[in-house]
């Protein structure tokens, strides 16, 4: 998976713009902004779209992505921010706590979701917020570069059950339509 994003990071960004995913993310950010407090971590920041929007209101923001080329794009879009290149399940570069952690369009890529969520939970301050944003129903992209990825999308109900089972409390949920096929769902959990 890492090589796919290393080789096709610009196509991914173009896909996100053309399909309306970034516009939906912007709408979601407006909905969740009252819950966001810094310091903020985005566990799989991609090219840094969410971080760029967050930087308009917060100064203590860090981004992480497994793909080195995505991190390069994120640095171009957000030159003042600190970025790491860790596996989102482990985040070995981090020992500080965050008031807000974003997980955007990430869960369906992870093969060990519980391990990842437990790590994010460890990085949250008491009463910190985990903001999970995922599309549903998941529509497999009609992009050559994403074909062949082994993905395991979850329904909103499955996301709530998975994270609630790990003793994070669901505070808020909502959704924004991406297009006629699917929506972007947001869930805010508190430690």
Secondary structure, DSSP 4 states (H G I P E B T S, - for coil): -HHHHHHHHHHHHHHHHHTTHHHHHHHHHHHHGGG--SSEEETT-TTSHHHHHHTTT-S-EEEE-S-HHHHHHHHHH-TTSEEE---TTT-TT--S-EEEEEEES-GGG-S-HHHHHHHHHHHEEEEEEEEEEEEES------GGGTT-------HHHHHHHHHHTT-EEEEEEEEESSSS-EEEEEEEE-
